[in-house]
Amino acid sequence: MQMSNPRPSEPLQRLRVAVEQADHVAGAAVYHEAQSLFTACLSSPQHLRNLQQLAPEYGKPEFLLCVDSNGSPVYPTGNIVEDFRKTVTEHPSLGLWFQEATVEEDGRSVLLIARWLCHLVGFRHCSVHLFIDHPTRDDYTLVQVRSVHKFESPACFDVPVAGHVVDLESTTDTLYKELEEELDLHRDDVYDPEMVGSYDYRGPSSDPILRNVEFRVVFRSRLKADRLSSIRLADREVAAISVFALSELEAMIDTYPERVASGLAESLPIYLRSKRK
């Protein structure tokens, strides 16, 4: 019999409430609640095990920049940075929750947040979505089928390439990295991507585990004519790449929304507007 996930603890619930009240960014009150949750995990191995059950991505070495609803970085106060430095020295496992980094443009410190923690409590972070036009047919586009092993929206239709902006990467660098990781395509396999829009996405609050809040940046490109055969699918990431007529894709999303990941459903209108200009 499959074990059900444990109920979120009181410290976790308080952190989720604080994050929502702070519009999904990490201010002083939110950091204080995150410290309380971390302390609870330090004092109780069972508490930590329950947290790890709720967050299957726990320990994954991927850290995300917290951003506001316009996609701008959220800077912690100097007191928060100093407290983090002191605490992580005493308890290195806090480095699985936060990491300090310096923004090159202005030399200011930020606290990057572990991907698992972003998804567990709802810290807003950046992601990129890339639509890829068919090489020769303007009324056709490429669509990904997500692997059945994916944590979110397994086996659903999605944008052909998407991913989190990790650490302090640029959106363009992330886009090309994901293009290679997911489809084994490179810069010279597609025409220069165009940024066509962005939006603030908040996943359904009814989900008992996932709290996905993203600032999504949408790009559009076209696959070069002889490169379809170059596509190779990443194991446990991409199950298939299909070619859809745009009219059929819109009809499919309207008729079978449960088969469609939020990235495709929410980003498609931006992509279609860019094609109709």
C-alpha positions as CSV (number, residue, x, y, z in Angstrom):
1,M,0.0,0.0,0.0
2,Q,1.3,3.5,-0.9
3,M,2.0,5.7,2.1
4,S,0.3,9.1,2.0
5,N,2.2,12.3,2.5
6,P,2.4,13.6,6.0
7,R,0.3,16.7,6.9
8,P,2.3,20.0,6.8
9,S,3.6,20.9,10.2
10,E,2.7,24.1,12.1
11,P,6.0,25.8,11.3
12,L,5.6,24.9,7.6
13,Q,2.0,26.3,7.6
14,R,3.2,29.5,9.2
15,L,5.9,29.9,6.6
16,R,3.4,29.3,3.8
17,V,1.1,31.9,5.2
18,A,3.9,34.4,5.6
19,V,5.1,33.9,2.0
20,E,1.6,34.4,0.7
21,Q,1.1,37.6,2.7
22,A,4.4,38.9,1.5
23,D,3.3,38.4,-2.2
24,H,5.6,35.4,-2.5
25,V,8.9,37.1,-1.8
26,A,11.4,36.7,1.0
27,G,11.3,39.6,3.4
28,A,12.3,39.8,7.1
29,A,9.1,38.1,8.5
30,V,9.3,35.3,5.9
31,Y,13.0,34.7,6.7
32,H,12.2,34.5,10.4
33,E,9.5,31.8,9.7
34,A,12.0,29.9,7.5
35,Q,14.5,29.9,10.3
36,S,11.8,28.6,12.7
37,L,11.1,25.7,10.3
38,F,14.8,25.0,9.9
39,T,15.3,25.0,13.7
40,A,12.4,22.6,14.0
41,C,14.0,20.2,11.5
42,L,17.3,20.5,13.4
43,S,15.7,19.5,16.7
44,S,13.6,16.6,15.3
45,P,14.8,14.0,12.8
46,Q,11.2,12.9,12.3
47,H,10.2,16.5,11.5
48,L,12.9,16.6,8.8
49,R,11.8,13.2,7.4
50,N,8.3,14.5,7.1
51,L,9.5,17.6,5.3
52,Q,11.5,15.5,2.9
53,Q,8.4,13.4,2.1
54,L,6.5,16.6,1.3
55,A,9.4,17.9,-0.8
56,P,10.6,15.1,-3.1
57,E,13.2,17.6,-4.6
58,Y,14.8,18.1,-1.2
59,G,18.6,18.2,-1.5
60,K,18.6,18.8,-5.3
61,P,21.5,21.2,-5.9
62,E,19.5,23.9,-7.7
63,F,19.0,27.3,-6.3
64,L,16.7,30.0,-7.7
65,L,16.6,33.8,-7.4
66,C,13.5,35.2,-5.7
67,V,11.8,37.9,-7.8
68,D,8.9,40.2,-7.5
69,S,5.8,40.2,-9.7
70,N,7.8,42.2,-12.4
71,G,10.6,39.8,-12.4
72,S,13.1,42.0,-10.5
73,P,15.4,40.5,-7.9
74,V,14.4,40.7,-4.3
75,Y,17.3,41.9,-2.1
76,P,17.5,40.9,1.6
77,T,18.5,43.4,4.2
78,G,22.0,43.4,5.6
79,N,20.8,42.0,8.9
80,I,19.2,39.0,7.1
81,V,22.5,38.3,5.2
82,E,24.6,38.6,8.3
83,D,22.2,36.2,10.2
84,F,22.4,33.7,7.3
85,R,26.2,33.8,7.3
86,K,26.3,33.2,11.0
87,T,23.7,30.4,11.0
88,V,25.1,28.5,8.0
89,T,28.6,28.6,9.7
90,E,27.1,27.0,12.8
91,H,24.7,24.7,10.9
92,P,26.0,23.9,7.3
93,S,22.8,22.1,6.4
94,L,21.1,25.5,6.1
95,G,23.1,25.6,2.8
96,L,20.6,23.1,1.5
97,W,17.9,25.8,2.0
98,F,19.6,29.1,1.0
99,Q,22.8,30.2,-0.7
100,E,24.4,33.6,-0.8
101,A,25.3,35.1,-4.2
102,T,26.4,38.5,-5.5
103,V,24.7,40.3,-8.3
104,E,27.4,41.3,-10.7
105,E,25.7,44.5,-12.0
106,D,25.5,46.2,-8.6
107,G,27.6,44.1,-6.2
108,R,24.7,43.5,-3.9
109,S,24.1,40.2,-2.1
110,V,21.0,38.0,-2.6
111,L,19.9,34.8,-0.9
112,L,19.2,32.2,-3.6
113,I,16.4,29.7,-2.4
114,A,16.5,26.0,-3.0
115,R,14.2,24.8,-5.7
116,W,12.4,22.4,-3.3
117,L,11.7,25.2,-0.8
118,C,10.4,27.5,-3.6
119,H,8.0,24.8,-4.7
120,L,7.0,23.8,-1.1
121,V,6.1,27.2,0.2
122,G,5.6,29.4,-2.9
123,F,8.6,31.7,-3.4
124,R,8.3,33.4,-6.8
125,H,11.2,32.5,-9.2
126,C,11.9,33.0,-12.9
127,S,11.4,30.5,-15.7
128,V,11.7,30.6,-19.5
129,H,9.3,29.1,-22.1
130,L,10.4,28.6,-25.7
131,F,8.0,28.0,-28.5
132,I,9.5,26.5,-31.6
133,D,7.9,27.1,-35.0
134,H,7.8,24.3,-37.6
135,P,10.7,24.7,-40.1
136,T,8.5,25.2,-43.1
137,R,4.9,25.4,-42.1
138,D,3.9,28.7,-40.3
139,D,0.6,27.2,-39.1
140,Y,2.3,24.3,-37.3
141,T,4.3,24.3,-34.0
142,L,6.3,21.9,-31.9
143,V,4.8,20.6,-28.6
144,Q,6.5,18.5,-25.9
145,V,5.0,15.5,-24.1
146,R,6.3,15.5,-20.6
147,S,7.9,12.4,-19.2
148,V,5.7,10.2,-16.9
149,H,8.5,10.6,-14.3
150,K,8.1,14.4,-14.0
151,F,7.1,15.7,-10.6
152,E,4.7,18.3,-12.1
153,S,2.1,17.5,-14.9
154,P,3.6,14.1,-15.9
155,A,2.6,12.9,-19.4
156,C,1.0,16.2,-20.2
157,F,1.4,18.4,-23.3
158,D,3.7,21.3,-22.7
159,V,5.9,24.0,-24.5
160,P,8.7,22.3,-26.3
161,V,11.4,23.8,-24.1
162,A,11.1,25.3,-20.6
163,G,13.1,25.5,-17.4
164,H,14.0,27.4,-14.3
165,V,16.5,30.3,-14.3
166,V,19.1,28.8,-12.0
167,D,21.4,30.9,-9.8
168,L,22.0,34.2,-11.5
169,E,21.9,33.0,-15.1
170,S,20.4,35.3,-17.8
171,T,17.1,34.2,-19.3
172,T,18.9,33.7,-22.7
173,D,21.6,31.5,-21.2
174,T,18.9,29.4,-19.5
175,L,17.0,29.1,-22.8
176,Y,19.9,27.7,-24.7
177,K,20.9,25.4,-21.8
178,E,17.4,23.9,-21.7
179,L,17.3,23.6,-25.4
180,E,20.4,21.4,-25.3
181,E,19.4,19.5,-22.2
182,E,15.9,18.6,-23.3
183,L,16.1,18.3,-27.1
184,D,19.9,18.0,-27.7
185,L,19.6,21.1,-30.0
186,H,22.2,23.9,-30.1
187,R,22.2,27.6,-30.9
188,D,22.9,27.1,-34.6
189,D,19.9,24.6,-34.9
190,V,17.3,27.4,-34.4
191,Y,17.0,31.0,-35.5
192,D,17.7,33.7,-32.9
193,P,14.9,33.5,-30.2
194,E,12.7,36.5,-29.8
195,M,11.3,37.5,-26.4
196,V,7.5,37.9,-27.0
197,G,6.2,38.5,-23.5
198,S,6.1,37.6,-19.8
199,Y,3.6,37.1,-17.0
200,D,3.2,36.3,-13.3
201,Y,1.9,32.7,-12.8
202,R,0.5,31.3,-9.6
203,G,-0.4,27.6,-9.4
204,P,-3.6,26.3,-7.9
205,S,-3.7,27.0,-4.1
206,S,-5.7,23.8,-3.7
207,D,-2.6,21.6,-4.3
208,P,-1.7,20.3,-0.8
209,I,2.0,20.0,-1.7
210,L,3.1,22.1,-4.7
211,R,3.1,25.9,-4.3
212,N,4.4,27.0,-7.7
213,V,4.7,30.7,-8.3
214,E,6.7,31.8,-11.3
215,F,7.6,34.9,-13.4
216,R,7.6,33.4,-16.8
217,V,9.5,34.9,-19.8
218,V,8.2,33.6,-23.1
219,F,10.4,33.3,-26.2
220,R,9.7,32.2,-29.8
221,S,12.0,30.8,-32.4
222,R,12.0,28.6,-35.5
223,L,13.8,25.3,-36.1
224,K,16.0,25.4,-39.1
225,A,14.8,23.3,-42.1
226,D,17.2,20.4,-41.8
227,R,17.3,20.0,-38.0
228,L,14.2,18.0,-37.2
229,S,16.2,14.8,-37.3
230,S,18.7,16.3,-34.9
231,I,16.2,16.2,-32.0
232,R,17.1,13.7,-29.2
233,L,14.8,13.4,-26.2
234,A,16.2,13.7,-22.6
235,D,15.6,10.6,-20.6
236,R,13.0,11.0,-17.8
237,E,12.4,14.6,-19.0
238,V,10.7,14.5,-22.4
239,A,8.6,11.6,-23.6
240,A,8.0,12.9,-27.1
241,I,8.0,15.9,-29.4
242,S,4.9,16.2,-31.6
243,V,3.9,18.6,-34.4
244,F,0.5,20.3,-34.0
245,A,-1.6,22.5,-36.3
246,L,-2.2,25.7,-34.3
247,S,-6.0,25.3,-34.8
248,E,-5.9,21.7,-33.4
249,L,-3.7,22.7,-30.5
250,E,-6.1,25.5,-29.4
251,A,-9.1,23.1,-29.8
252,M,-7.3,20.4,-27.8
253,I,-6.5,22.7,-24.9
254,D,-10.1,23.9,-24.8
255,T,-11.5,20.4,-25.0
256,Y,-9.0,18.5,-22.8
257,P,-7.5,21.0,-20.4
258,E,-6.5,18.2,-18.0
259,R,-4.0,16.9,-20.5
260,V,-2.2,20.2,-20.8
261,A,0.6,21.5,-18.5
262,S,0.1,25.1,-17.2
263,G,3.1,26.3,-19.2
264,L,1.5,25.5,-22.5
265,A,-2.0,26.6,-21.5
266,E,-0.9,30.0,-20.0
267,S,1.9,30.9,-22.5
268,L,0.2,29.9,-25.7
269,P,-1.9,33.2,-26.0
270,I,1.3,35.2,-25.8
271,Y,2.9,33.1,-28.5
272,L,-0.2,33.3,-30.8
273,R,-0.3,37.1,-30.4
274,S,3.3,37.3,-31.5
275,K,2.5,35.3,-34.7
276,R,-0.5,37.5,-35.6
277,K,1.4,40.8,-35.5
